[in-house]
Amino acid sequence: MSQSFTLSPTMLAAAFPFHFVVDQDLRIVQAGDVLQRLCPNTLLETQLNDHFSIQRPKIKEPSYAAIQKRRKSLFLLGLLHDEMQLKGQFMKAEGKDLLFFLGSPWITNIDSLAPLNIKLKDFAIHDPIVDFVFLLQASQTSLNETKRLAGELSQQQEQLQKTLAIKENLAKIAESQARRLE
């Protein structure tokens, strides 16, 4: 017989700092510490629609049943008070009428962390978004260096063309003077 294990709210918050839980009325009954810190008003005991818009999947009238029906879908939620988007999924609690949203901010640029008041330490250790952000930063650094080098090469080519033009002019002048002397 297999045992059943659960995560305490503290462990859940550590594993999913951007999580929240809604009841059948879409009232937020639990939220991760980081998510609560980022929201200007309290999340607990307020309606999901007071803080979030469901951007994906398209749900005409957000309801517990509509979200539960799409719980195997990827959800993209927008925070109404800022530009942050959360990407994740809803999961139904076994034996309870609760839906857990487990996700992370959707970040495509390391520079977008500061305006959202998010630090890398806010993410769970297992969250691949931190690696993704570092990869993006390294890629952006490489791209910027390539652009800088391409600019330098372009300037050198222009200088070389000017030098060659001057050399050709000098050769023509020298040839012209040599003819005069003959």
C-alpha positions in Angstrom: 0.0 0.0 0.0 1.4 3.4 -1.0 1.5 6.2 1.5 0.1 9.7 0.7 2.4 12.7 1.3 1.5 16.3 1.2 3.4 19.6 1.2 2.7 22.0 4.1 1.8 25.6 3.1 5.3 26.7 4.0 6.9 24.0 1.8 4.5 24.8 -1.0 5.4 28.5 -0.7 9.1 27.6 -0.9 8.6 25.3 -3.9 6.2 27.7 -5.7 6.7 31.2 -4.5 4.3 32.6 -7.1 1.5 30.1 -6.4 -2.0 30.9 -5.3 -5.1 28.8 -4.4 -8.7 29.7 -5.2 -11.9 28.2 -3.9 -15.1 27.5 -5.9 -16.0 31.2 -5.8 -12.6 32.1 -7.3 -11.6 33.7 -4.0 -7.9 33.5 -3.3 -7.4 31.6 -0.1 -3.7 31.1 -0.2 -0.7 32.8 -2.0 3.0 32.5 -2.1 5.0 35.0 -0.1 6.7 36.5 -3.2 3.4 36.9 -5.0 1.9 38.6 -2.0 4.8 41.0 -1.7 4.5 42.0 -5.4 0.8 42.8 -5.2 0.1 46.3 -3.8 -3.1 45.1 -2.2 -3.7 42.0 -0.2 -4.4 38.9 -2.3 -6.0 36.8 0.4 -9.8 36.7 0.5 -10.1 38.7 -2.7 -11.4 37.6 -6.1 -9.1 36.2 -8.7 -10.5 38.8 -11.2 -9.5 41.6 -8.8 -5.8 40.9 -9.5 -5.5 38.7 -12.6 -6.7 38.5 -16.1 -6.7 35.1 -17.9 -4.9 35.8 -21.2 -4.5 32.2 -22.2 -6.4 29.9 -22.7 -9.3 32.0 -23.9 -12.1 31.7 -21.3 -15.2 33.8 -21.9 -16.5 33.8 -18.3 -13.8 32.8 -15.8 -15.3 30.4 -13.3 -14.2 27.5 -11.2 -15.8 25.0 -13.6 -14.3 26.7 -16.7 -10.8 26.8 -15.2 -11.0 23.2 -13.9 -12.1 22.1 -17.3 -8.9 23.6 -18.8 -6.6 22.7 -16.0 -4.3 20.6 -18.3 -3.8 23.7 -20.4 -1.0 26.2 -20.1 -2.3 29.4 -18.5 -0.9 32.9 -19.0 -2.2 35.3 -16.3 -1.6 39.0 -16.4 -1.4 41.0 -13.2 -3.8 43.9 -13.4 -1.6 46.3 -11.4 1.6 45.9 -13.5 3.1 44.3 -16.6 3.9 41.0 -15.0 2.6 37.8 -16.5 2.5 34.4 -14.8 2.8 31.3 -16.8 1.7 28.0 -15.3 -1.1 25.6 -14.7 -4.1 25.0 -12.4 -4.3 21.8 -10.5 -7.4 20.6 -8.6 -6.8 19.6 -4.9 -7.7 16.0 -4.3 -11.0 15.8 -2.3 -11.4 19.5 -2.0 -12.9 22.2 -4.2 -9.7 24.1 -4.5 -7.6 25.0 -7.6 -3.9 25.5 -7.2 -2.1 27.8 -9.7 1.5 26.7 -9.9 3.6 29.0 -12.1 6.3 31.6 -12.4 6.7 35.0 -14.0 7.0 34.9 -17.8 10.4 36.6 -18.2 12.0 37.1 -21.6 14.7 39.7 -20.6 16.8 40.0 -17.5 16.2 43.8 -17.6 12.5 43.2 -17.0 13.1 41.8 -13.5 13.9 45.2 -11.8 10.8 47.1 -12.9 8.7 44.2 -11.6 10.6 44.3 -8.3 11.7 40.7 -8.8 15.1 39.3 -7.9 16.6 36.0 -8.9 16.4 34.8 -5.3 12.6 35.1 -5.5 12.5 32.1 -7.8 12.4 28.5 -6.5 15.8 26.8 -6.8 14.3 24.2 -9.2 12.7 26.9 -11.5 14.4 26.8 -14.9 13.5 30.4 -15.6 16.7 31.5 -13.7 18.8 29.4 -16.1 16.8 30.8 -19.0 17.4 34.4 -17.8 21.2 33.7 -17.5 21.2 32.1 -21.0 19.3 35.2 -22.4 21.8 37.5 -20.7 24.8 35.6 -22.1 23.2 35.6 -25.5 22.5 39.3 -25.4 26.0 40.0 -24.3 27.4 38.0 -27.2 25.0 39.7 -29.6 26.1 43.1 -28.4 29.8 42.2 -28.7 29.2 40.9 -32.2 27.4 44.2 -33.2 30.3 46.2 -31.7 32.9 44.2 -33.6 30.8 44.4 -36.8 30.7 48.2 -36.3 34.4 48.4 -35.8 35.0 46.2 -38.9 32.7 48.5 -41.0 34.7 51.6 -39.8 38.0 49.9 -40.7 36.6 49.0 -44.2 35.6 52.6 -44.7 39.0 53.8 -43.6 40.7 51.3 -45.9 38.5 52.4 -48.9 39.5 56.0 -48.2 43.2 55.1 -47.9 42.9 53.1 -51.2 41.2 56.1 -52.9 44.0 58.4 -51.7 46.6 55.9 -52.9 45.0 55.8 -56.3 44.9 59.6 -56.5 48.5 59.8 -55.5 49.4 57.2 -58.2 47.5 59.2 -60.8 49.3 62.4 -59.8 52.7 60.7 -59.8 51.9 59.2 -63.3 50.8 62.6 -64.5 54.0 64.3 -63.2 56.1 61.5 -64.7 54.6 62.2 -68.2 55.2 65.9 -67.9 58.8 65.2 -67.1 59.3 63.1 -70.2 
